[in-house]
Amino acid sequence: MEKSQSFEELMVWQKAHTFVLATYKLTTTFPNSEIYGLTSQFRRAGISIPANIAEGYKRLGRADKARFYNIAQGSLEDFDTIYD
């Protein structure tokens, strides 16, 4: 398997990016009263996922990479908690 040249080539990042776009589209339908509540929380949790995947990709050490990937996973869980 050939090593990717950038984080954008990672399927997990591509799916996370698509997830963020869907999150932003969904939150535009939320009431204006939620702009500083649920809308903001959903968007922050969503954008954190691909951002941490990208940051982890650039890290050299395995432990450092794993830390950022774990943060991305935690953000996904945060999103799930909000949505429940």
Secondary structure, 3 states (H helix, E strand, C coil): CCCCCCHHHCHHHHHHHHHHHHHHHHHCCCCHHHCCCHHHHHHHHHHHHHHHHHHHHHCCCHHHHHHHHHHHHHHHHHHHHHHC
